[in-house]
Amino acid sequence: MTEQRLSPGDKAPDFTLPDSEGNDVKLSDFRGKSVVVYFYPSAGTPGCTKQACDFRDSLAQLNDAGYQVLGISPDKPAKLAKFAEAEGLTFPLLSDTEKTVLKAYSAFGEKKNYGKVYEGVIRSTFVVDADGKIAVAQYNVRATGHVAKLLRDLSLAS
């Protein structure tokens, strides 16, 4: 069952997840800053690599505007470490193997592909404001072009 989708103004579900090196990262540690939290299906796959590299290539622009970036997938930390190293990713990739946070953000649930219905990660992006509230909630985003659209939505690009 999928939780109710989050909307701007909702309190962002807090979480503590291990990063690619096994260190715990808490959303609450970023209070006072804006955080882009994005959920993706699997490290190293073509779409997820494109999306991660787009975030990597836009990281300075996001950081300069006061945004931190966290990527979350159901992958184990070791896989995330290989992904981060292979693609030169310098923002935290967090492991949600139990899918607890994915479900709290309604980023895991029913999907359809070629007429088949199955459960999986719903590629989604959220901006959590400095007070811990959802400022932007985007579900079913495309891997390609998504970061550019997010930058426009945040008025960081034309």
N, CA, C and O atoms as a GROMACS GRO file, in nm:
protein
  632
    1MET      N    1   0.084  -0.120   0.000
    1MET     CA    2   0.000   0.000   0.000
    1MET      C    3   0.088   0.125   0.000
    1MET      O    4   0.187   0.131   0.072
    2THR      N    5   0.053   0.222  -0.077
    2THR     CA    6   0.127   0.347  -0.085
    2THR      C    7   0.066   0.447   0.012
    2THR      O    8  -0.056   0.460   0.023
    3GLU      N    9   0.155   0.518   0.082
    3GLU     CA   10   0.109   0.624   0.171
    3GLU      C   11   0.049   0.736   0.087
    3GLU      O   12   0.066   0.740  -0.035
    4GLN      N   13  -0.020   0.826   0.154
    4GLN     CA   14  -0.073   0.943   0.082
    4GLN      C   15   0.043   1.029   0.035
    4GLN      O   16   0.140   1.050   0.108
    5ARG      N   17   0.033   1.078  -0.087
    5ARG     CA   18   0.140   1.160  -0.142
    5ARG      C   19   0.157   1.289  -0.064
    5ARG      O   20   0.061   1.346  -0.012
    6LEU      N   21   0.280   1.334  -0.056
    6LEU     CA   22   0.312   1.458   0.014
    6LEU      C   23   0.287   1.578  -0.078
    6LEU      O   24   0.297   1.568  -0.200
    7SER      N   25   0.254   1.689  -0.016
    7SER     CA   26   0.227   1.814  -0.088
    7SER      C   27   0.303   1.927  -0.021
    7SER      O   28   0.340   1.917   0.096
    8PRO      N   29   0.326   2.036  -0.096
    8PRO     CA   30   0.390   2.152  -0.034
    8PRO      C   31   0.316   2.195   0.093
    8PRO      O   32   0.193   2.201   0.096
    9GLY      N   33   0.393   2.225   0.197
    9GLY     CA   34   0.338   2.264   0.326
    9GLY      C   35   0.335   2.149   0.426
    9GLY      O   36   0.330   2.173   0.547
   10ASP      N   37   0.338   2.024   0.377
   10ASP     CA   38   0.341   1.909   0.468
   10ASP      C   39   0.475   1.904   0.540
   10ASP      O   40   0.577   1.949   0.488
   11LYS      N   41   0.474   1.848   0.661
   11LYS     CA   42   0.600   1.824   0.733
   11LYS      C   43   0.672   1.710   0.663
   11LYS      O   44   0.613   1.605   0.637
   12ALA      N   45   0.798   1.731   0.633
   12ALA     CA   46   0.878   1.626   0.568
   12ALA      C   47   0.906   1.514   0.667
   12ALA      O   48   0.955   1.542   0.777
   13PRO      N   49   0.877   1.390   0.632
   13PRO     CA   50   0.909   1.280   0.723
   13PRO      C   51   1.059   1.277   0.750
   13PRO      O   52   1.140   1.275   0.657
   14ASP      N   53   1.096   1.277   0.878
   14ASP     CA   54   1.238   1.274   0.913
   14ASP      C   55   1.292   1.134   0.889
   14ASP      O   56   1.215   1.038   0.886
   15PHE      N   57   1.421   1.123   0.871
   15PHE     CA   58   1.481   0.992   0.851
   15PHE      C   59   1.626   0.993   0.893
   15PHE      O   60   1.690   1.098   0.901
   16THR      N   61   1.676   0.874   0.920
   16THR     CA   62   1.818   0.848   0.941
   16THR      C   63   1.851   0.727   0.856
   16THR      O   64   1.794   0.620   0.875
   17LEU      N   65   1.943   0.743   0.762
   17LEU     CA   66   1.982   0.635   0.672
   17LEU      C   67   2.134   0.633   0.657
   17LEU      O   68   2.198   0.737   0.669
   18PRO      N   69   2.191   0.515   0.631
   18PRO     CA   70   2.335   0.509   0.607
   18PRO      C   71   2.371   0.561   0.468
   18PRO      O   72   2.298   0.540   0.371
   19ASP      N   73   2.485   0.628   0.461
   19ASP     CA   74   2.534   0.673   0.330
   19ASP      C   75   2.622   0.564   0.269
   19ASP      O   76   2.630   0.453   0.322
   20SER      N   77   2.688   0.596   0.160
   20SER     CA   78   2.767   0.497   0.087
   20SER      C   79   2.888   0.447   0.167
   20SER      O   80   2.948   0.346   0.132
   21GLU      N   81   2.923   0.517   0.274
   21GLU     CA   82   3.034   0.474   0.358
   21GLU      C   83   2.986   0.416   0.491
   21GLU      O   84   3.066   0.385   0.578
   22GLY      N   85   2.852   0.402   0.504
   22GLY     CA   86   2.797   0.344   0.626
   22GLY      C   87   2.772   0.443   0.738
   22GLY      O   88   2.732   0.403   0.848
   23ASN      N   89   2.795   0.572   0.714
   23ASN     CA   90   2.770   0.674   0.816
   23ASN      C   91   2.623   0.715   0.813
   23ASN      O   92   2.566   0.733   0.706
   24ASP      N   93   2.563   0.730   0.931
   24ASP     CA   94   2.424   0.771   0.938
   24ASP      C   95   2.408   0.918   0.900
   24ASP      O   96   2.484   1.004   0.946
   25VAL      N   97   2.310   0.945   0.815
   25VAL     CA   98   2.275   1.081   0.775
   25VAL      C   99   2.130   1.103   0.815
   25VAL      O  100   2.043   1.023   0.782
   26LYS      N  101   2.106   1.213   0.887
   26LYS     CA  102   1.970   1.246   0.932
   26LYS      C  103   1.921   1.370   0.858
   26LYS      O  104   1.996   1.466   0.840
   27LEU      N  105   1.796   1.367   0.815
   27LEU     CA  106   1.739   1.486   0.752
   27LEU      C  107   1.741   1.602   0.850
   27LEU      O  108   1.766   1.716   0.811
   28SER      N  109   1.715   1.575   0.978
   28SER     CA  110   1.710   1.682   1.078
   28SER      C  111   1.844   1.753   1.095
   28SER      O  112   1.848   1.866   1.144
   29ASP      N  113   1.955   1.689   1.056
   29ASP     CA  114   2.086   1.754   1.063
   29ASP      C  115   2.094   1.873   0.967
   29ASP      O  116   2.181   1.959   0.982
   30PHE      N  117   2.004   1.879   0.869
   30PHE     CA  118   2.006   1.985   0.769
   30PHE      C  119   1.907   2.097   0.801
   30PHE      O  120   1.888   2.187   0.720
   31ARG      N  121   1.843   2.091   0.919
   31ARG     CA  122   1.747   2.194   0.957
   31ARG      C  123   1.815   2.329   0.947
   31ARG      O  124   1.930   2.344   0.990
   32GLY      N  125   1.747   2.426   0.893
   32GLY     CA  126   1.806   2.558   0.872
   32GLY      C  127   1.860   2.574   0.730
   32GLY      O  128   1.899   2.683   0.690
   33LYS      N  129   1.860   2.462   0.655
   33LYS     CA  130   1.904   2.465   0.515
   33LYS      C  131   1.794   2.403   0.430
   33LYS      O  132   1.710   2.328   0.481
   34SER      N  133   1.795   2.433   0.303
   34SER     CA  134   1.703   2.367   0.210
   34SER      C  135   1.772   2.243   0.155
   34SER      O  136   1.893   2.244   0.129
   35VAL      N  137   1.695   2.136   0.138
   35VAL     CA  138   1.751   2.009   0.094
   35VAL      C  139   1.668   1.954  -0.023
   35VAL      O  140   1.545   1.946  -0.015
   36VAL      N  141   1.737   1.916  -0.130
   36VAL     CA  142   1.673   1.843  -0.239
   36VAL      C  143   1.691   1.695  -0.206
   36VAL      O  144   1.804   1.645  -0.198
   37VAL      N  145   1.580   1.625  -0.186
   37VAL     CA  146   1.583   1.482  -0.158
   37VAL      C  147   1.523   1.414  -0.281
   37VAL      O  148   1.407   1.435  -0.314
   38TYR      N  149   1.605   1.330  -0.348
   38TYR     CA  150   1.550   1.263  -0.465
   38TYR      C  151   1.562   1.112  -0.450
   38TYR      O  152   1.660   1.060  -0.398
   39PHE      N  153   1.458   1.044  -0.496
   39PHE     CA  154   1.449   0.899  -0.487
   39PHE      C  155   1.463   0.840  -0.626
   39PHE      O  156   1.399   0.886  -0.721
   40TYR      N  157   1.547   0.738  -0.638
   40TYR     CA  158   1.571   0.676  -0.768
   40TYR      C  159   1.575   0.524  -0.751
   40TYR      O  160   1.607   0.475  -0.643
   41PRO      N  161   1.542   0.450  -0.857
   41PRO     CA  162   1.527   0.304  -0.844
   41PRO      C  163   1.654   0.225  -0.818
   41PRO      O  164   1.655   0.137  -0.731
   42SER      N  165   1.764   0.253  -0.891
   42SER     CA  166   1.879   0.165  -0.878
   42SER      C  167   2.006   0.232  -0.928
   42SER      O  168   2.012   0.281  -1.040
   43ALA      N  169   2.108   0.234  -0.842
   43ALA     CA  170   2.237   0.292  -0.879
   43ALA      C  171   2.298   0.217  -0.996
   43ALA      O  172   2.294   0.094  -1.002
   44GLY      N  173   2.355   0.294  -1.089
   44GLY     CA  174   2.428   0.234  -1.199
   44GLY      C  175   2.346   0.204  -1.323
   44GLY      O  176   2.403   0.170  -1.426
   45THR      N  177   2.214   0.215  -1.315
   45THR     CA  178   2.132   0.193  -1.434
   45THR      C  179   2.135   0.321  -1.518
   45THR      O  180   2.163   0.428  -1.465
   46PRO      N  181   2.107   0.311  -1.648
   46PRO     CA  182   2.122   0.428  -1.735
   46PRO      C  183   2.045   0.552  -1.690
   46PRO      O  184   2.103   0.661  -1.682
   47GLY      N  185   1.916   0.538  -1.659
   47GLY     CA  186   1.837   0.654  -1.619
   47GLY      C  187   1.884   0.714  -1.488
   47GLY      O  188   1.892   0.836  -1.474
   48CYS      N  189   1.914   0.628  -1.392
   48CYS     CA  190   1.958   0.676  -1.261
   48CYS      C  191   2.096   0.741  -1.270
   48CYS      O  192   2.125   0.837  -1.199
   49THR      N  193   2.181   0.688  -1.358
   49THR     CA  194   2.312   0.749  -1.378
   49THR      C  195   2.297   0.887  -1.440
   49THR      O  196   2.363   0.982  -1.397
   50LYS      N  197   2.212   0.899  -1.541
   50LYS     CA  198   2.188   1.029  -1.606
   50LYS      C  199   2.140   1.131  -1.503
   50LYS      O  200   2.190   1.244  -1.498
   51GLN      N  201   2.042   1.090  -1.422
   51GLN     CA  202   1.986   1.182  -1.322
   51GLN      C  203   2.093   1.221  -1.219
   51GLN      O  204   2.106   1.339  -1.186
   52ALA      N  205   2.168   1.124  -1.168
   52ALA     CA  206   2.271   1.153  -1.068
   52ALA      C  207   2.378   1.245  -1.125
   52ALA      O  208   2.423   1.338  -1.058
   53CYS      N  209   2.419   1.220  -1.249
   53CYS     CA  210   2.521   1.304  -1.312
   53CYS      C  211   2.469   1.446  -1.337
   53CYS      O  212   2.544   1.542  -1.328
   54ASP      N  213   2.341   1.458  -1.369
   54ASP     CA  214   2.281   1.591  -1.383
   54ASP      C  215   2.284   1.666  -1.249
   54ASP      O  216   2.312   1.786  -1.246
   55PHE      N  217   2.253   1.595  -1.139
   55PHE     CA  218   2.263   1.660  -1.007
   55PHE      C  219   2.409   1.696  -0.979
   55PHE      O  220   2.436   1.806  -0.930
   56ARG      N  221   2.502   1.605  -1.010
   56ARG     CA  222   2.645   1.632  -0.990
   56ARG      C  223   2.686   1.759  -1.066
   56ARG      O  224   2.754   1.846  -1.011
   57ASP      N  225   2.645   1.767  -1.192
   57ASP     CA  226   2.685   1.879  -1.277
   57ASP      C  227   2.619   2.011  -1.236
   57ASP      O  228   2.667   2.118  -1.272
   58SER      N  229   2.510   2.003  -1.161
   58SER     CA  230   2.438   2.123  -1.115
   58SER      C  231   2.461   2.150  -0.966
   58SER      O  232   2.402   2.242  -0.910
   59LEU      N  233   2.546   2.068  -0.904
   59LEU     CA  234   2.562   2.077  -0.758
   59LEU      C  235   2.613   2.213  -0.712
   59LEU      O  236   2.562   2.268  -0.615
   60ALA      N  237   2.712   2.269  -0.780
   60ALA     CA  238   2.765   2.400  -0.738
   60ALA      C  239   2.656   2.506  -0.744
   60ALA      O  240   2.644   2.589  -0.653
   61GLN      N  241   2.577   2.502  -0.850
   61GLN     CA  242   2.467   2.599  -0.865
   61GLN      C  243   2.365   2.582  -0.752
   61GLN      O  244   2.320   2.681  -0.693
   62LEU      N  245   2.330   2.457  -0.720
   62LEU     CA  246   2.235   2.430  -0.611
   62LEU      C  247   2.295   2.471  -0.477
   62LEU      O  248   2.229   2.537  -0.396
   63ASN      N  249   2.420   2.431  -0.452
   63ASN     CA  250   2.486   2.465  -0.325
   63ASN      C  251   2.499   2.616  -0.307
   63ASN      O  252   2.475   2.668  -0.198
   64ASP      N  253   2.536   2.686  -0.416
   64ASP     CA  254   2.550   2.832  -0.408
   64ASP      C  255   2.418   2.899  -0.372
   64ASP      O  256   2.416   3.006  -0.310
   65ALA      N  257   2.306   2.836  -0.413
   65ALA     CA  258   2.173   2.891  -0.383
   65ALA      C  259   2.122   2.841  -0.247
   65ALA      O  260   2.009   2.873  -0.208
   66GLY      N  261   2.203   2.763  -0.175
   66GLY     CA  262   2.165   2.719  -0.040
   66GLY      C  263   2.098   2.584  -0.032
   66GLY      O  264   2.038   2.550   0.070
   67TYR      N  265   2.107   2.504  -0.139
   67TYR     CA  266   2.043   2.372  -0.140
   67TYR      C  267   2.148   2.262  -0.125
   67TYR      O  268   2.250   2.262  -0.194
   68GLN      N  269   2.120   2.168  -0.035
   68GLN     CA  270   2.197   2.045  -0.024
   68GLN      C  271   2.125   1.940  -0.108
   68GLN      O  272   2.005   1.955  -0.132
   69VAL      N  273   2.193   1.836  -0.153
   69VAL     CA  274   2.131   1.729  -0.232
   69VAL      C  275   2.155   1.595  -0.164
   69VAL      O  276   2.268   1.564  -0.124
   70LEU      N  277   2.048   1.516  -0.150
   70LEU     CA  278   2.057   1.379  -0.098
   70LEU      C  279   1.986   1.287  -0.196
   70LEU      O  280   1.871   1.313  -0.232
   71GLY      N  281   2.052   1.182  -0.240
   71GLY     CA  282   1.990   1.081  -0.325
   71GLY      C  283   1.959   0.957  -0.243
   71GLY      O  284   2.043   0.915  -0.162
   72ILE      N  285   1.842   0.898  -0.261
   72ILE     CA  286   1.801   0.781  -0.182
   72ILE      C  287   1.752   0.671  -0.277
   72ILE      O  288   1.672   0.696  -0.367
   73SER      N  289   1.803   0.550  -0.255
   73SER     CA  290   1.759   0.433  -0.331
   73SER      C  291   1.759   0.312  -0.237
   73SER      O  292   1.811   0.320  -0.126
   74PRO      N  293   1.700   0.200  -0.283
   74PRO     CA  294   1.701   0.080  -0.200
   74PRO      C  295   1.833   0.002  -0.209
   74PRO      O  296   1.842  -0.109  -0.156
   75ASP      N  297   1.933   0.057  -0.274
   75ASP     CA  298   2.062  -0.011  -0.288
   75ASP      C  299   2.138  -0.017  -0.156
   75ASP      O  300   2.120   0.068  -0.069
   76LYS      N  301   2.223  -0.118  -0.143
   76LYS     CA  302   2.310  -0.131  -0.025
   76LYS      C  303   2.423  -0.029  -0.033
   76LYS      O  304   2.460   0.013  -0.143
   77PRO      N  305   2.479   0.012   0.083
   77PRO     CA  306   2.586   0.112   0.082
   77PRO      C  307   2.704   0.077  -0.010
   77PRO      O  308   2.759   0.166  -0.075
   78ALA      N  309   2.744  -0.049  -0.017
   78ALA     CA  310   2.858  -0.087  -0.101
   78ALA      C  311   2.831  -0.056  -0.249
   78ALA      O  312   2.920  -0.009  -0.320
   79LYS      N  313   2.710  -0.082  -0.295
   79LYS     CA  314   2.674  -0.051  -0.434
   79LYS      C  315   2.674   0.100  -0.456
   79LYS      O  316   2.718   0.148  -0.560
   80LEU      N  317   2.625   0.174  -0.357
   80LEU     CA  318   2.623   0.320  -0.367
   80LEU      C  319   2.765   0.376  -0.373
   80LEU      O  320   2.792   0.471  -0.446
   81ALA      N  321   2.857   0.316  -0.296
   81ALA     CA  322   2.996   0.361  -0.295
   81ALA      C  323   3.058   0.342  -0.433
   81ALA      O  324   3.129   0.431  -0.482
   82LYS      N  325   3.033   0.228  -0.496
   82LYS     CA  326   3.086   0.203  -0.632
   82LYS      C  327   3.027   0.301  -0.732
   82LYS      O  328   3.098   0.354  -0.817
   83PHE      N  329   2.897   0.326  -0.720
   83PHE     CA  330   2.827   0.420  -0.808
   83PHE      C  331   2.886   0.560  -0.793
   83PHE      O  332   2.918   0.626  -0.892
   84ALA      N  333   2.901   0.605  -0.668
   84ALA     CA  334   2.954   0.739  -0.641
   84ALA      C  335   3.096   0.754  -0.696
   84ALA      O  336   3.130   0.857  -0.754
   85GLU      N  337   3.177   0.650  -0.678
   85GLU     CA  338   3.315   0.656  -0.727
   85GLU      C  339   3.319   0.654  -0.879
   85GLU      O  340   3.392   0.732  -0.940
   86ALA      N  341   3.242   0.567  -0.940
   86ALA     CA  342   3.241   0.554  -1.087
   86ALA      C  343   3.197   0.682  -1.155
   86ALA      O  344   3.247   0.717  -1.262
   87GLU      N  345   3.102   0.753  -1.094
   87GLU     CA  346   3.044   0.872  -1.158
   87GLU      C  347   3.092   1.004  -1.098
   87GLU      O  348   3.047   1.110  -1.139
   88GLY      N  349   3.183   0.999  -1.001
   88GLY     CA  350   3.236   1.121  -0.940
   88GLY      C  351   3.130   1.199  -0.865
   88GLY      O  352   3.129   1.322  -0.868
   89LEU      N  353   3.040   1.127  -0.797
   89LEU     CA  354   2.931   1.193  -0.724
   89LEU      C  355   2.981   1.238  -0.588
   89LEU      O  356   3.039   1.160  -0.513
   90THR      N  357   2.960   1.365  -0.556
   90THR     CA  358   3.014   1.421  -0.432
   90THR      C  359   2.906   1.458  -0.331
   90THR      O  360   2.936   1.517  -0.227
   91PHE      N  361   2.782   1.425  -0.360
   91PHE     CA  362   2.674   1.447  -0.263
   91PHE      C  363   2.636   1.311  -0.204
   91PHE      O  364   2.660   1.208  -0.266
   92PRO      N  365   2.576   1.310  -0.084
   92PRO     CA  366   2.545   1.184  -0.018
   92PRO      C  367   2.440   1.101  -0.094
   92PRO      O  368   2.336   1.152  -0.136
   93LEU      N  369   2.471   0.972  -0.109
   93LEU     CA  370   2.376   0.873  -0.157
   93LEU      C  371   2.340   0.786  -0.038
   93LEU      O  372   2.427   0.729   0.026
   94LEU      N  373   2.211   0.777  -0.010
   94LEU     CA  374   2.165   0.707   0.111
   94LEU      C  375   2.097   0.576   0.075
   94LEU      O  376   2.030   0.565  -0.028
   95SER      N  377   2.113   0.478   0.162
   95SER     CA  378   2.062   0.344   0.142
   95SER      C  379   1.936   0.321   0.224
   95SER      O  380   1.937   0.334   0.347
   96ASP      N  381   1.827   0.286   0.156
   96ASP     CA  382   1.699   0.256   0.221
   96ASP      C  383   1.655   0.114   0.181
   96ASP      O  384   1.553   0.096   0.114
   97THR      N  385   1.734   0.016   0.223
   97THR     CA  386   1.708  -0.123   0.182
   97THR      C  387   1.572  -0.173   0.230
   97THR      O  388   1.511  -0.258   0.166
   98GLU      N  389   1.524  -0.120   0.342
   98GLU     CA  390   1.394  -0.162   0.396
   98GLU      C  391   1.278  -0.084   0.330
   98GLU      O  392   1.161  -0.117   0.350
   99LYS      N  393   1.312   0.017   0.253
   99LYS     CA  394   1.215   0.101   0.181
   99LYS      C  395   1.122   0.180   0.274
   99LYS      O  396   1.015   0.223   0.232
  100THR      N  397   1.164   0.198   0.397
  100THR     CA  398   1.084   0.271   0.496
  100THR      C  399   1.066   0.418   0.458
  100THR      O  400   0.956   0.471   0.462
  101VAL      N  401   1.176   0.482   0.420
  101VAL     CA  402   1.171   0.624   0.384
  101VAL      C  403   1.104   0.640   0.248
  101VAL      O  404   1.024   0.732   0.228
  102LEU      N  405   1.136   0.551   0.154
  102LEU     CA  406   1.068   0.554   0.024
  102LEU      C  407   0.917   0.553   0.043
  102LEU      O  408   0.846   0.631  -0.021
  103LYS      N  409   0.868   0.466   0.130
  103LYS     CA  410   0.724   0.456   0.153
  103LYS      C  411   0.670   0.578   0.227
  103LYS      O  412   0.560   0.624   0.199
  104ALA      N  413   0.748   0.632   0.322
  104ALA     CA  414   0.703   0.751   0.396
  104ALA      C  415   0.684   0.871   0.303
  104ALA      O  416   0.599   0.957   0.328
  105TYR      N  417   0.762   0.875   0.196
  105TYR     CA  418   0.751   0.984   0.099
  105TYR      C  419   0.663   0.945  -0.020
  105TYR      O  420   0.653   1.020  -0.117
  106SER      N  421   0.599   0.828  -0.012
  106SER     CA  422   0.515   0.775  -0.122
  106SER      C  423   0.595   0.760  -0.250
  106SER      O  424   0.541   0.777  -0.360
  107ALA      N  425   0.723   0.728  -0.237
  107ALA     CA  426   0.810   0.710  -0.352
  107ALA      C  427   0.831   0.562  -0.382
  107ALA      O  428   0.923   0.525  -0.456
  108PHE      N  429   0.747   0.478  -0.326
  108PHE     CA  430   0.748   0.335  -0.355
  108PHE      C  431   0.604   0.290  -0.363
  108PHE      O  432   0.524   0.318  -0.274
  109GLY      N  433   0.570   0.221  -0.469
  109GLY     CA  434   0.432   0.176  -0.483
  109GLY      C  435   0.407   0.116  -0.618
  109GLY      O  436   0.498   0.070  -0.687
  110GLU      N  437   0.281   0.116  -0.655
  110GLU     CA  438   0.238   0.052  -0.779
  110GLU      C  439   0.287   0.129  -0.901
  110GLU      O  440   0.271   0.251  -0.910
  111LYS      N  441   0.345   0.054  -0.994
  111LYS     CA  442   0.393   0.111  -1.120
  111LYS      C  443   0.340   0.025  -1.233
  111LYS      O  444   0.306  -0.092  -1.214
  112LYS      N  445   0.333   0.084  -1.350
  112LYS     CA  446   0.292   0.010  -1.470
  112LYS      C  447   0.401   0.026  -1.575
  112LYS      O  448   0.452   0.135  -1.597
  113ASN      N  449   0.435  -0.086  -1.638
  113ASN     CA  450   0.535  -0.083  -1.744
  113ASN      C  451   0.498  -0.188  -1.847
  113ASN      O  452   0.491  -0.307  -1.816
  114TYR      N  453   0.475  -0.144  -1.968
  114TYR     CA  454   0.435  -0.235  -2.077
  114TYR      C  455   0.315  -0.321  -2.037
  114TYR      O  456   0.311  -0.440  -2.067
  115GLY      N  457   0.219  -0.260  -1.970
  115GLY     CA  458   0.096  -0.330  -1.931
  115GLY      C  459   0.106  -0.413  -1.805
  115GLY      O  460   0.005  -0.463  -1.756
  116LYS      N  461   0.228  -0.429  -1.752
  116LYS     CA  462   0.246  -0.505  -1.628
  116LYS      C  463   0.237  -0.411  -1.509
  116LYS      O  464   0.289  -0.299  -1.512
  117VAL      N  465   0.171  -0.457  -1.404
  117VAL     CA  466   0.163  -0.379  -1.281
  117VAL      C  467   0.255  -0.445  -1.178
  117VAL      O  468   0.252  -0.567  -1.160
  118TYR      N  469   0.338  -0.365  -1.112
  118TYR     CA  470   0.429  -0.418  -1.012
  118TYR      C  471   0.461  -0.310  -0.910
  118TYR      O  472   0.427  -0.193  -0.929
  119GLU      N  473   0.526  -0.349  -0.801
  119GLU     CA  474   0.568  -0.255  -0.697
  119GLU      C  475   0.711  -0.213  -0.726
  119GLU      O  476   0.795  -0.296  -0.760
  120GLY      N  477   0.739  -0.085  -0.712
  120GLY     CA  478   0.874  -0.038  -0.735
  120GLY      C  479   0.893   0.105  -0.689
  120GLY      O  480   0.801   0.169  -0.638
  121VAL      N  481   1.015   0.153  -0.708
  121VAL     CA  482   1.048   0.291  -0.672
  121VAL      C  483   0.987   0.385  -0.775
  121VAL      O  484   1.002   0.366  -0.895
  122ILE      N  485   0.918   0.486  -0.726
  122ILE     CA  486   0.859   0.590  -0.810
  122ILE      C  487   0.959   0.707  -0.808
  122ILE      O  488   0.976   0.773  -0.706
  123ARG      N  489   1.024   0.730  -0.921
  123ARG     CA  490   1.126   0.836  -0.928
  123ARG      C  491   1.061   0.968  -0.886
  123ARG      O  492   0.970   1.016  -0.953
  124SER      N  493   1.108   1.024  -0.776
  124SER     CA  494   1.044   1.142  -0.716
  124SER      C  495   1.149   1.236  -0.659
  124SER      O  496   1.258   1.193  -0.621
  125THR      N  497   1.116   1.363  -0.655
  125THR     CA  498   1.206   1.464  -0.600
  125THR      C  499   1.126   1.558  -0.510
  125THR      O  500   1.014   1.599  -0.541
  126PHE      N  501   1.189   1.591  -0.398
  126PHE     CA  502   1.128   1.682  -0.300
  126PHE      C  503   1.230   1.789  -0.263
  126PHE      O  504   1.350   1.764  -0.258
  127VAL      N  505   1.179   1.909  -0.239
  127VAL     CA  506   1.261   2.012  -0.178
  127VAL      C  507   1.204   2.033  -0.038
  127VAL      O  508   1.086   2.065  -0.022
  128VAL      N  509   1.291   2.015   0.062
  128VAL     CA  510   1.253   2.035   0.201
  128VAL      C  511   1.311   2.169   0.243
  128VAL      O  512   1.430   2.192   0.228
  129ASP      N  513   1.226   2.257   0.295
  129ASP     CA  514   1.273   2.391   0.331
  129ASP      C  515   1.347   2.390   0.465
  129ASP      O  516   1.358   2.287   0.531
  130ALA      N  517   1.398   2.505   0.502
  130ALA     CA  518   1.480   2.519   0.623
  130ALA      C  519   1.404   2.482   0.751
  130ALA      O  520   1.465   2.449   0.852
  131ASP      N  521   1.270   2.486   0.745
  131ASP     CA  522   1.188   2.452   0.861
  131ASP      C  523   1.144   2.306   0.861
  131ASP      O  524   1.069   2.264   0.949
  132GLY      N  525   1.191   2.228   0.763
  132GLY     CA  526   1.155   2.087   0.758
  132GLY      C  527   1.021   2.058   0.694
  132GLY      O  528   0.962   1.952   0.715
  133LYS      N  529   0.973   2.154   0.614
  133LYS     CA  530   0.846   2.134   0.543
  133LYS      C  531   0.873   2.112   0.394
  133LYS      O  532   0.973   2.158   0.339
  134ILE      N  533   0.781   2.039   0.331
  134ILE     CA  534   0.792   2.015   0.187
  134ILE      C  535   0.763   2.146   0.114
  134ILE      O  536   0.656   2.205   0.131
  135ALA      N  537   0.858   2.191   0.032
  135ALA     CA  538   0.838   2.311  -0.050
  135ALA      C  539   0.798   2.271  -0.192
  135ALA      O  540   0.718   2.339  -0.256
  136VAL      N  541   0.855   2.161  -0.241
  136VAL     CA  542   0.827   2.109  -0.374
  136VAL      C  543   0.812   1.958  -0.363
  136VAL      O  544   0.893   1.893  -0.298
  137ALA      N  545   0.709   1.902  -0.426
  137ALA     CA  546   0.689   1.757  -0.432
  137ALA      C  547   0.662   1.720  -0.577
  137ALA      O  548   0.561   1.761  -0.634
  138GLN      N  549   0.752   1.642  -0.636
  138GLN     CA  550   0.738   1.602  -0.776
  138GLN      C  551   0.746   1.450  -0.784
  138GLN      O  552   0.847   1.390  -0.746
  139TYR      N  553   0.640   1.388  -0.834
  139TYR     CA  554   0.634   1.243  -0.848
  139TYR      C  555   0.642   1.205  -0.996
  139TYR      O  556   0.608   1.283  -1.084
  140ASN      N  557   0.689   1.082  -1.020
  140ASN     CA  558   0.699   1.028  -1.157
  140ASN      C  559   0.778   1.121  -1.249
  140ASN      O  560   0.738   1.148  -1.362
  141VAL      N  561   0.891   1.169  -1.198
  141VAL     CA  562   0.974   1.257  -1.280
  141VAL      C  563   1.053   1.174  -1.380
  141VAL      O  564   1.076   1.055  -1.360
  142ARG      N  565   1.093   1.238  -1.488
  142ARG     CA  566   1.178   1.171  -1.588
  142ARG      C  567   1.324   1.187  -1.547
  142ARG      O  568   1.363   1.289  -1.492
  143ALA      N  569   1.402   1.085  -1.575
  143ALA     CA  570   1.544   1.092  -1.541
  143ALA      C  571   1.614   1.201  -1.623
  143ALA      O  572   1.693   1.278  -1.570
  144THR      N  573   1.583   1.205  -1.752
  144THR     CA  574   1.646   1.302  -1.841
  144THR      C  575   1.571   1.434  -1.837
  144THR      O  576   1.450   1.438  -1.856
  145GLY      N  577   1.645   1.542  -1.813
  145GLY     CA  578   1.585   1.675  -1.814
  145GLY      C  579   1.522   1.718  -1.683
  145GLY      O  580   1.479   1.832  -1.669
  146HIS      N  581   1.516   1.626  -1.587
  146HIS     CA  582   1.450   1.658  -1.462
  146HIS      C  583   1.523   1.765  -1.382
  146HIS      O  584   1.461   1.858  -1.330
  147VAL      N  585   1.655   1.753  -1.372
  147VAL     CA  586   1.731   1.849  -1.291
  147VAL      C  587   1.720   1.989  -1.352
  147VAL      O  588   1.708   2.087  -1.280
  148ALA      N  589   1.725   1.998  -1.485
  148ALA     CA  590   1.709   2.129  -1.550
  148ALA      C  591   1.573   2.188  -1.519
  148ALA      O  592   1.561   2.308  -1.493
  149LYS      N  593   1.469   2.105  -1.520
  149LYS     CA  594   1.334   2.153  -1.486
  149LYS      C  595   1.329   2.198  -1.340
  149LYS      O  596   1.270   2.302  -1.310
  150LEU      N  597   1.390   2.121  -1.250
  150LEU     CA  598   1.392   2.158  -1.108
  150LEU      C  599   1.462   2.293  -1.090
  150LEU      O  600   1.414   2.378  -1.014
  151LEU      N  601   1.572   2.313  -1.159
  151LEU     CA  602   1.644   2.441  -1.149
  151LEU      C  603   1.554   2.557  -1.194
  151LEU      O  604   1.553   2.664  -1.133
  152ARG      N  605   1.478   2.534  -1.302
  152ARG     CA  606   1.382   2.637  -1.348
  152ARG      C  607   1.274   2.659  -1.243
  152ARG      O  608   1.238   2.773  -1.213
  153ASP      N  609   1.222   2.550  -1.188
  153ASP     CA  610   1.115   2.560  -1.086
  153ASP      C  611   1.164   2.637  -0.963
  153ASP      O  612   1.086   2.707  -0.898
  154LEU      N  613   1.292   2.625  -0.932
  154LEU     CA  614   1.351   2.694  -0.816
  154LEU      C  615   1.402   2.832  -0.854
  154LEU      O  616   1.464   2.901  -0.773
  155SER      N  617   1.376   2.875  -0.979
  155SER     CA  618   1.421   3.003  -1.032
  155SER      C  619   1.574   3.017  -1.030
  155SER      O  620   1.628   3.125  -1.007
  156LEU      N  621   1.641   2.904  -1.054
  156LEU     CA  622   1.787   2.905  -1.058
  156LEU      C  623   1.840   2.897  -1.202
  156LEU      O  624   1.960   2.905  -1.225
  157ALA      N  625   1.748   2.880  -1.296
  157ALA     CA  626   1.786   2.874  -1.438
  157ALA      C  627   1.674   2.933  -1.520
  157ALA      O  628   1.559   2.939  -1.477
  158SER      N  629   1.710   2.977  -1.640
  158SER     CA  630   1.606   3.036  -1.727
  158SER      C  631   1.547   2.932  -1.818
  158SER      O  632   1.459   2.962  -1.898
   0.00000   0.00000   0.00000
